[in-house]
Amino acid sequence: MVERINIDANMLIWAITRAGHDISDFTIANPRIQNWLDGTKQPTVKQLEDFSKKVYLPFGFLLLPEPPTEELPIPYFRSQGTEHGNVSINVYDTIQLILQRQSWLKEYLLESGFESLSFIGSFSDSSDHIEIANSIRQQLGLAGNWASEHNTWQDALNFLSEVIEDKGIITVFNGVVENNTSRPISVEECRGFVLVDDLAPFMFINNADSKSAQMFTIAHELAHLWTGRSAGFDFRKLQPADDPNEILCDKVAAELLVPENSLTTVWDRYNNIRNTARYFKVSEIVIARRALDLNRITRQQFFDFYEGYINREFSKKGKSSGGDYYATARKRISVTFAAHIENAVKSGQLLYRDAYKLTSMKGDTFTRFFTELA
């Protein structure tokens, strides 16, 4: 006789809604679950295991007498208003995953004798945004108009990412939960988040976002590290939330990418977004955002330009072919983090089983990844 489990219908409803599904739609797609809900039949162990995978929930959670308390571990800001803690399960699970990686890396770095990063939290909410931007440039070894030294703004973005990683800031680019392409992270909900730590700071950038907007997100997250505040944000249309630290970080990001005094001079010469962007070697969207800050264009002009530019960029992206899995994996994991994983495995400080979990890879895929990384 097949063993069945007496499951509380309220736990099923919680699990379904937690995963972002509508109860009615979900039961239509999965008819047997309606029987579980109304109590006419109970699931087998195998059926409940399959269900748990569909709702992205550990099997054991379904056997609890009531739903566990799940609190977002960091403030989460919306551009339309103030801090708001509710996020989708895909964003929630991604934050938890990066927290797990951070926890392991912090312990590993401590045991390995690494020193704290002095620049983390070196400024406060009351600090001047220009001073913070100058400090970031100094720590990263960037000149005032550093981006203009590169051939294109894409080259500048790659260079900035490499410099940040070299300083010990783990930078993760991903647009899905782990490697699961069926669990996308909406750009409208999450452009990124940053987890502050003076030994193992992590920055997450939504790789589904336009490349041009990613540069501003990175600069914004650097400001969070310098002011010592973990946070997540949707950053819609590159507009900050109505929060003092968010507004400060926004100003720092703008100054870091395009210094005010330089923009004023160049804008007076060209008086348009395209030529000014070519001069600074940053994307046109960054220049438009900076021109808005300095009242060179109106808010309506900025929003009109933003919508047109982003639509064109995503249109080009849609025509591109799929990329190399291992190249994508390097960005999803971070080369620096991967190097620490490899060293820990080779020295016997980390079991392969745990390395698989931390990298979301296993077996031959894990081995080939590190072979290609080397």
N, C-alpha and C positions, 0 to 999 in steps of 0.2 A: 504493500500500500504506500502511495506517495505521501510523504510528510508535508503538511501544510502549516503555515505560520499564521497565528492570530494577530493581525496587524491593525492598529488603531487607524480608522479612516481619517482622523484629524492629522495624523502624521503624514499620510499620503497627500492630503490636500496641501499641507505646508511644503512638502518636498516639491510638488508640482509647481506651485506658485513661486517658490524660492528660485526655481530654475528659469523663471520668466515665462512660463506657459499659461495659457488660458485653460481652465479646468475643462470646459466644454469641448474645446478644440482638441485637447490632449486625449480625452476619453474617446472621442470619435476616431482619432488616429490609432488608439490603443483600446479597443472595445472591452477586453477582459478586465481592465482596471475599474470600469463602472461597477462590475460585480463585487470587486473588493471594497469599493466605496459604500455600496448599499448593504454590504454584509452577506450577500447571498452565496458568496464563495470566497475562500481565502487563497492567497498565492502559495506556490511551492517555493522552496529555497532558491531554486534556479530562476524562477520567474521574478522573485524579489531582487535577486542579484542583477538581473537584466534591467529591471526598473531603476535600480539605484544608479546604473551607468547612464541611463537616459536623462536622469535629473542631476547628474554630476554630484553625487552624494555618497560618502562611504556607507557601505552596507549596514554597519552597526548603528548608525544614526537612526535608521528606521525602526529599530527595536527599542528606542528610548520611550519612556512614558509620555514625554512632552518635548517639543522642539527646544534645542539648546539655544542659549543666547549667543548671537553672533554680532559682535560690534566691530565696526570699521576701525582699524588701529591708528588711522591718521585722519586729520581734518580733510574734508573734501569740499572744494569750492566750485561754485557755479558762477559763470560770468553775469547771469541775470541778477544775482543777489548775493547772499551771504553763504556761509558754510552750510552744507546739507549732506547728511551722512548716508542717504540711501543710494546705492549703486547696484548695477546688474551683477548677477552671479559671476559673469565672465571677468568683470573688473575686480570684484572681491577676491576671486580665486587667484588672479594674477598678483594682486598685492600680497596675498598670503604666501604664494610661491616665492616671490622676491624676498619677503621677510625671512623665509626659511633659509634661502641662500645666504642672506646677510648674516643670520645668526651663526651659521656654520663658519663663514669666512672670518667673522670677528674673532671667534674662538681660535681658529687656525692661525690667524695673524698674531694674536696674543701669545700663543704657544711658540710661535716661530720668532718672536722677538721684534716684530715690526713696531715702529713708533707711530704715535698718533699724528694726525694731520692738523697742523696748527691753524690752518686757515678756516677750518670748519667752525661755524658759530663765532667768528672773530668780529662780527658787527651786530648791531641791534636794530630794532624797528625804527629807532630815532636817528639812525645814521644817515649821512648824506649819500644819495644814490651815486653821485659822481665819484666819491671816495671809494665806495664799494666796487664800482666798475674798474677803477684804477687798480685796486688791490687784486681783482681777478686777473686783469691783464698782467700784472707783475708776477703773480704766482704761476701763471700759465706761460709766461714768456712771450706775451703778445704785444706788438707795437700798437700805437694809437689807431692806425688804419690798417691793421693786420690783414684783413680780408682782401684788400686791394692788391696785396702781393701775389695773389693766386690768379691763374688764368680765368677761372670761372667761379661762380658762387658755389657750385657743386663741389669743386676742389677745396674751396674754403671750408665747406661743411665737413668734408672728410678729414681735413687737417685738424679742425677744432675737435672732432671726436677723438682723434688719435692723441692729441695733446692732453685732453681731459683724462683719458685712460692712463697715460704715462704718469699722471699725478696721483694715481691710486683711486680714482673715482670710477666705479664700475658703471658702464653705460650700456644699457640694454635697449635694443630696437626690436620691437615685436608688435604684430597687429592681431595676434590670436592668443588663446590660452595655451601655453607651452608650444606644442607643435600641431595642435588640433585645428585644422583649417575650418572645421564645422562650428568652431566657437570664436567667431570674430569679436574684436573689441571695437566698439563704435567710436569713431573720431568725435562725433557730436557729444558723446558722454565722457570720453577720456582722451585728452591729448597727451597726458603723461602724469607721472607722479615721482616724487623724490623721497627717499628714506635717509634721513640724516644720521650719521654716525661718524665719530672722529677717527675711526680706524677703518671702517668698511662702508663708506657711503655708496648708495646705489641711486642711479637715475634711470627711469623708464620713459622711453619715447615711443609713442604709438607709430609704428612703421607704416600703418595704413594711411596716415596723414600725408599731405603733400610734402615733398622734400623741402620746399621753400618755407613752409610753416614750421617744420621740424627745427630749423636753426633758431627760431625765436623761442621755441619751447626749451631747447637746450640752454640758451642764455638765461631764461627765466628760472630754470631749475638750478643753475649755478648760483644765482642770487639767493635761492632758498638755502643752499649749503652754506653760503657765507653768513647768512643771518641765523642759521641753526634751526630752521623750521621745516619739519617734514610736512608734506601736503600732496594732495592730488587735485587735479583741476580739469575742467572741460575747455576753458580758455576759448570760448566760442568767438569766432571772427577776430581772434587775437586780442580780445578784450578781457581785462582782469575782473575778478570778483570785487564786490564792495567790502574789502577788508584791508586794513592798513598795511599788513605785511605783503599781501598780494599786489597792492598798488605800488609799494616800494620795489618789489622784485620786478615788476613790469618796467618801471623806470630804469632800473639797473640794466635789464636786458637790452632795452633800447639804446642806452648809452654805450654799452659794451659793443654792440654790433655797429652802430653808427654814431660817433661822438657828435654832440649838438653843434659845437663850434665848426667842425668840419662840414657837416651837412649844410649849415647856413651858407657857407662860402660857395659850396658846389651847387646848391640849389639856385642860388642867385645867378649862377653862370648858365645853367641849363633850363631851369624852371619847368622840368618835367620828370616823371618817375623813371622812364626807361633809361635815359642817358645818365641820370644820377646813379641808378643801380649798376650800370656798366662801369662807372667810375669806381664805386666802392667794392665791386665784386661781391655784392650780396643780392639776393633775389629782389625782384620788383615789389613783392608783397611786403618785405621788410622795409624798403624805402617808403612805400605808401603808409605803412604803420607809423614810421618815424615822422613823415610829413604831417600826418594827422596830429601827432603829439605837439609839434611845433607850429600848429595852426597855418601850415602852408596849403592844406586842403581841408575841406569840410568833412564832417562825419558822413554825410550822404555820399560825397564823392569817394570817400574811402570804402564804404560798404558796397557801392556800385562796382568799384574797381576790384575789390576782394572777390565778389561773387563771380565776375567774369574771368578773373585770373585763375581761381581755383577750379572752375569748371573746365577751362582749357587744359590745365595741368592734369586733371584726372582723366580727361578724354585721351590725352597722349599716353597716360599710364595704362589705360585699358587696352591699348593696341599692342603693348609690349608682350613678349613671350615670357614663359615661366623662367625663373632664375635657377641657379645651381643650389641644391639643398644644403651643401656644406658651407657655401658662402653665406647663405641665409642663416644657418645655425651659428656661425661665428658672431653675427650681429645679435641674434636672439640670446646668446649666452654671455657674450663679451669675451674678447681675447684674453684680457687680464684675469677674469674670473676662471676661464678655462685653464690658464697656465697654473693658477694656484691649485686647481683640482688635479691636474696632471702631476704636479710636484708632490701633492699629498698622497696620491695613489702610489707613486713610485717609492716614496719613503715609508710606506706602510702606515701612514697616519689616517688613511681613509680607505675603507673597503670598497671594492668594485660595486657591490650592491648599493651602497650609499652614494657613490659617484654617479651611478645610473639615475638615481632619484633626483639628485641635485642638478643634473644636466638635461633631464627629460629625454635621455637616450640610453640605449643598452646594446649589448652584444656587438655584432659586427659594425653596426652604425656608430657606436661609441668608439670602437677601435679605429675605424677609418677616419672619423672626425679628427682624432688627435694625431693620426699619421699625416693627414693633410695640413693640420695646423702647424706641425713641425716643419 
